[in-house]
């Protein structure tokens, strides 16, 4: 069995027992309506997983940005509540974690599954409140997506904790478009960047006479204004967030697909991908592209790689620019 099949099977084996049967309705909360390609990829993997295993189940999608109390009846009526996976469990992205804790506080009597997350806390007060809310939940499961997060969750929270890969792997292999440059460099420009290396990368690749493009997939926001416009107009004309969750999930999925296609285009453009984004790594794996990797601020790229992808010979993890320079020149000389 190949790597991608193994990771997809691990998702099935870990997640399916958590549902304890076939739910009639599932509500996915914190659906992404923002440009970071990684989160729409996670959502599409989640909906693919759900439709594969529960083809007759109704799936509702609610984002943090459209939620208000009128959505509570949809949430309450759902048999299982799923919280979007990603890297927001903790205090790096506080608004998403606050939304998650609000859901937990209001619906702690429901079956709640936190899908595959990296976990990172710095603020003891945020951690303490999270501990209290998790301890009070009736049926809450944390799915950690790397060994470091899994160990932290087991030690810190009174909740069922399991280990599974990122939900994007449920999509299976992706089709790359033809490459037109040696290196596609996808480098963070947000607060999770560990160090701004773009200048050094540009200088080294130029010296090596390699062709390359450096970008971040936050820069192209195509479709975001359209998505927000549709949801705002729907609410303005009387379509509550609850009804939007019931009938408007196609809007979220169209947007997610547009963001995924944007990410595929960026990553496919290089014969090799250089990235410090976790989903730059994950999507390049699904596309079959070789990768040169750097870590992010919270260490989640390295933790995920070491947990699931350390045996992939198409991925090289580097710690600094000296290692990068040596790798590039050795690779170019051997070509």
C-alpha positions as CSV (number, residue, x, y, z in Angstrom):
1,X,0.0,0.0,0.0
2,X,1.4,3.4,-0.9
3,X,1.8,6.4,1.4
4,X,-1.4,8.2,0.4
5,X,-3.5,5.1,0.6
6,X,-2.1,4.4,4.1
7,X,-2.9,7.9,5.4
8,X,-6.4,7.8,3.9
9,X,-7.0,4.4,5.6
10,X,-5.7,5.8,8.9
11,X,-8.4,8.5,8.7
12,X,-11.1,5.9,8.1
13,X,-9.9,3.6,10.9
14,X,-9.6,6.5,13.4
15,X,-12.6,8.6,12.6
16,X,-15.4,6.2,11.7
17,X,-15.6,4.6,15.2
18,X,-16.2,8.1,16.6
19,X,-19.6,8.4,14.9
20,X,-20.9,5.1,16.4
21,X,-23.3,4.5,13.5
22,X,-24.7,6.6,10.6
23,X,-25.9,10.1,11.6
24,X,-28.9,11.6,9.8
25,X,-27.4,15.1,10.0
26,X,-23.9,16.5,10.6
27,X,-23.0,20.1,11.1
28,X,-19.5,21.2,10.2
29,X,-18.6,24.4,12.2
30,X,-16.0,27.0,11.4
31,X,-16.2,26.3,7.7
32,X,-13.5,28.5,6.0
33,X,-14.5,31.7,4.2
34,X,-11.1,33.2,4.0
35,X,-8.3,32.9,1.4
36,X,-5.7,30.6,3.1
37,X,-5.8,27.6,0.8
38,X,-5.0,25.1,3.5
39,X,-8.3,25.4,5.3
40,X,-10.5,25.0,2.2
41,X,-8.4,21.9,1.3
42,X,-9.1,20.6,4.8
43,X,-12.9,21.3,4.4
44,X,-13.0,19.6,1.0
45,X,-11.2,16.6,2.4
46,X,-13.8,16.5,5.2
47,X,-16.8,16.7,3.0
48,X,-15.3,14.1,0.7
49,X,-14.8,11.8,3.7
50,X,-18.4,12.4,4.9
51,X,-20.0,11.8,1.6
52,X,-17.9,8.7,1.0
53,X,-18.9,7.0,4.2
54,X,-22.3,8.7,4.9
55,X,-23.8,9.3,1.4
56,X,-27.4,9.8,2.8
57,X,-26.4,12.1,5.6
58,X,-27.4,15.8,5.4
59,X,-24.3,18.0,5.9
60,X,-24.7,21.6,7.1
61,X,-21.8,24.1,7.0
62,X,-21.6,27.2,9.2
63,X,-18.7,29.6,9.3
64,X,-17.6,31.7,12.2
65,X,-18.3,34.9,10.2
66,X,-22.0,34.1,9.4
67,X,-22.9,32.5,12.8
68,X,-25.5,34.0,15.0
69,X,-28.1,32.6,17.4
70,X,-30.5,31.8,14.5
71,X,-28.2,29.0,13.5
72,X,-28.6,27.3,16.9
73,X,-31.7,25.3,15.9
74,X,-29.7,23.7,13.0
75,X,-26.8,23.0,15.3
76,X,-29.0,21.5,18.0
77,X,-30.9,19.3,15.6
78,X,-27.7,17.8,14.2
79,X,-26.6,14.3,15.3
80,X,-22.9,15.2,15.3
81,X,-21.1,18.5,15.4
82,X,-17.7,18.6,13.7
83,X,-15.2,21.4,14.3
84,X,-13.1,22.3,11.3
85,X,-9.6,20.9,11.4
86,X,-6.4,22.9,11.0
87,X,-3.9,24.8,13.1
88,X,-6.1,27.0,15.2
89,X,-6.6,25.0,18.4
90,X,-5.0,27.3,20.9
91,X,-4.1,31.0,21.0
92,X,-2.3,31.7,17.7
93,X,-5.6,32.4,16.0
94,X,-7.7,33.5,18.9
95,X,-11.0,34.3,17.2
96,X,-11.3,30.8,15.8
97,X,-10.5,29.2,19.1
98,X,-13.0,31.5,20.9
99,X,-15.6,30.4,18.4
100,X,-14.8,26.8,19.1
101,X,-15.1,27.4,22.9
102,X,-18.4,29.2,22.5
103,X,-19.8,26.2,20.6
104,X,-18.4,23.9,23.2
105,X,-20.0,26.0,26.0
106,X,-23.5,26.1,24.2
107,X,-23.5,22.6,22.8
108,X,-21.4,20.6,25.2
109,X,-24.3,18.1,25.6
110,X,-23.9,17.1,22.0
111,X,-21.5,14.7,20.2
112,X,-18.6,17.0,19.3
113,X,-15.6,15.9,17.2
114,X,-12.7,18.3,16.8
115,X,-11.2,17.2,13.5
116,X,-7.4,16.9,13.0
117,X,-5.7,19.9,14.6
118,X,-2.3,21.1,15.6
119,X,-2.4,22.4,19.1
120,X,-0.4,25.3,20.4
121,X,-0.9,27.4,23.6
122,X,1.1,30.2,25.1
123,X,-1.4,32.0,27.3
124,X,-2.1,30.0,30.5
125,X,-5.5,31.7,30.9
126,X,-6.7,30.5,27.5
127,X,-5.4,27.0,28.2
128,X,-7.2,26.9,31.6
129,X,-10.5,28.0,30.2
130,X,-10.2,25.4,27.4
131,X,-9.5,22.7,30.0
132,X,-12.6,23.6,32.0
133,X,-14.9,23.6,28.9
134,X,-13.6,20.4,27.6
135,X,-13.9,18.7,31.0
136,X,-17.6,19.7,31.1
137,X,-18.5,18.3,27.7
138,X,-20.5,15.1,27.5
139,X,-19.0,13.5,24.4
140,X,-16.0,15.5,23.0
141,X,-13.2,14.0,21.0
142,X,-9.9,15.8,20.0
143,X,-8.3,14.5,16.9
144,X,-4.7,15.5,17.0
145,X,-2.8,15.6,13.7
146,X,0.8,15.1,15.0
147,X,2.5,13.3,17.9
148,X,3.5,16.5,19.7
149,X,-0.2,17.8,19.7
150,X,-1.4,14.3,20.7
151,X,0.9,14.1,23.7
152,X,0.0,17.7,24.8
153,X,-3.8,17.0,24.5
154,X,-3.5,13.7,26.5
155,X,-1.6,15.5,29.2
156,X,-3.7,18.7,29.3
157,X,-7.3,17.8,28.6
158,X,-9.9,15.5,30.1
159,X,-11.2,14.4,26.8
160,X,-11.0,11.4,24.4
161,X,-7.9,12.0,22.2
162,X,-6.9,10.2,19.0
163,X,-4.2,10.7,16.4
164,X,-5.0,11.0,12.7
165,X,-3.5,12.8,9.6
166,X,-4.8,16.0,8.2
167,X,-8.3,15.8,6.6
168,X,-6.9,16.9,3.2
169,X,-5.5,13.4,2.7
170,X,-9.1,12.1,2.4
171,X,-9.1,13.7,-1.1
172,X,-6.5,11.3,-2.3
173,X,-4.0,12.1,-5.1
174,X,-4.5,15.4,-6.9
175,X,-3.7,16.1,-10.6
176,X,-0.8,18.6,-11.1
177,X,-0.6,21.0,-14.0
178,X,2.6,21.2,-16.1
179,X,5.6,22.9,-14.4
180,X,7.1,26.0,-16.0
181,X,9.9,26.8,-13.5
182,X,12.5,25.0,-11.5
183,X,11.1,26.0,-8.0
184,X,7.7,27.1,-6.8
185,X,8.4,28.9,-3.5
186,X,5.4,29.2,-1.3
187,X,6.5,31.2,1.7
188,X,4.4,32.4,4.7
189,X,3.6,36.2,4.9
190,X,1.5,35.9,8.1
191,X,2.2,35.8,11.8
192,X,3.1,32.0,11.7
193,X,6.3,32.7,9.7
194,X,9.3,31.5,11.7
195,X,11.8,33.7,9.8
196,X,11.5,35.8,6.6
197,X,13.8,33.9,4.3
198,X,12.5,35.1,1.0
199,X,15.5,37.4,0.3
200,X,18.0,34.7,1.0
201,X,16.1,32.1,-1.0
202,X,15.9,34.5,-4.0
203,X,19.6,35.3,-3.7
204,X,20.6,31.6,-3.5
205,X,18.4,30.4,-6.4
206,X,19.6,33.3,-8.5
207,X,23.2,32.4,-7.8
208,X,22.4,28.8,-8.7
209,X,21.0,30.0,-12.0
210,X,17.6,28.4,-11.2
211,X,14.3,29.6,-12.4
212,X,11.7,30.3,-9.6
213,X,8.7,32.1,-8.4
214,X,8.2,33.3,-4.8
215,X,4.6,33.9,-3.5
216,X,2.1,33.2,-0.8
217,X,-1.4,32.0,-1.5
218,X,-2.9,34.6,0.6
219,X,-2.1,37.2,-2.0
220,X,-4.8,36.1,-4.6
221,X,-8.2,36.6,-2.9
222,X,-10.3,35.7,-6.0
223,X,-13.8,34.8,-5.0
224,X,-13.6,36.0,-1.4
225,X,-15.5,39.2,-1.9
226,X,-18.1,37.2,-4.0
227,X,-18.5,34.7,-1.2
228,X,-19.0,37.4,1.5
229,X,-21.3,39.3,-0.8
230,X,-23.5,36.2,-1.3
231,X,-23.7,35.5,2.4
232,X,-24.3,39.1,3.4
233,X,-27.1,39.5,0.8
234,X,-28.6,36.2,1.9
235,X,-28.8,37.4,5.5
236,X,-30.0,40.9,4.5
237,X,-32.9,39.4,2.6
238,X,-34.0,37.2,5.4
239,X,-32.1,34.0,4.9
240,X,-30.8,33.3,8.4
241,X,-27.4,31.7,9.1
242,X,-29.3,28.6,10.0
243,X,-31.1,28.4,6.6
244,X,-27.8,29.3,4.9
245,X,-26.2,26.3,6.6
246,X,-29.1,24.2,5.4
247,X,-29.2,25.4,1.8
248,X,-26.0,27.3,1.1
249,X,-23.3,24.8,1.6
250,X,-22.7,24.7,-2.1
251,X,-21.5,28.3,-1.9
252,X,-18.8,27.4,0.6
253,X,-17.8,24.4,-1.4
254,X,-17.5,26.3,-4.7
255,X,-15.3,28.9,-2.9
256,X,-13.2,26.1,-1.3
257,X,-12.7,24.5,-4.7
258,X,-11.6,27.8,-6.3
259,X,-9.0,28.2,-3.5
260,X,-7.8,24.7,-3.9
261,X,-7.4,25.1,-7.6
262,X,-5.4,28.3,-6.9
263,X,-3.1,26.4,-4.6
264,X,-2.7,23.6,-7.1
265,X,-1.7,26.1,-9.8
266,X,0.9,27.7,-7.6
267,X,2.5,24.5,-6.4
268,X,2.3,22.7,-9.8
269,X,4.2,25.6,-11.5
270,X,7.5,24.4,-10.0
271,X,9.2,21.0,-10.7
272,X,10.2,21.3,-7.0
273,X,8.3,23.1,-4.2
274,X,10.0,25.1,-1.5
275,X,7.6,25.9,1.4
276,X,7.2,26.7,5.1
277,X,3.4,26.1,4.9
278,X,2.0,22.8,6.2
279,X,-0.5,22.6,3.4
280,X,2.2,23.6,0.9
281,X,3.8,20.3,2.1
282,X,0.6,18.3,2.2
283,X,-0.8,19.4,-1.2
284,X,2.6,19.0,-2.9
285,X,2.6,15.4,-1.5
286,X,-0.9,14.8,-3.0
287,X,0.4,16.3,-6.3
288,X,3.5,14.1,-6.3
289,X,5.9,17.1,-6.3
290,X,9.3,16.9,-4.6
291,X,9.5,19.3,-1.6
292,X,12.1,21.4,0.3
293,X,10.7,22.2,3.7
294,X,11.2,24.7,6.5
295,X,9.3,24.9,9.8
296,X,6.6,27.4,10.9
297,X,6.6,29.5,14.1
298,X,4.6,26.8,16.1
299,X,6.7,23.9,14.8
300,X,3.6,22.2,13.2
301,X,5.3,21.6,9.8
302,X,8.1,19.6,11.4
303,X,5.8,17.8,13.8
304,X,3.4,16.7,11.1
305,X,6.2,15.7,8.8
306,X,7.9,13.6,11.5
307,X,4.6,12.0,12.5
308,X,3.4,10.9,9.0
309,X,5.8,11.8,6.2
310,X,9.3,11.3,7.4
311,X,9.8,8.2,5.2
312,X,8.9,10.2,2.0
313,X,12.1,10.5,0.0
314,X,10.6,13.3,-2.0
315,X,10.7,15.6,1.0
316,X,13.8,17.2,2.4
317,X,13.5,19.2,5.7
318,X,16.1,21.9,6.2
319,X,16.8,24.1,9.3
320,X,18.6,27.2,7.9
321,X,19.9,29.0,4.8
322,X,23.3,27.4,4.9
323,X,21.7,23.9,4.6
324,X,19.5,25.3,1.8
325,X,22.4,26.7,-0.1
326,X,24.3,23.4,0.1
327,X,21.3,21.4,-0.9
328,X,20.5,23.6,-3.9
329,X,24.0,23.6,-5.3
330,X,24.5,19.8,-4.7
331,X,21.2,19.1,-6.4
332,X,21.9,21.4,-9.3
333,X,25.4,19.9,-9.8
334,X,24.0,16.4,-9.8
335,X,21.3,17.1,-12.3
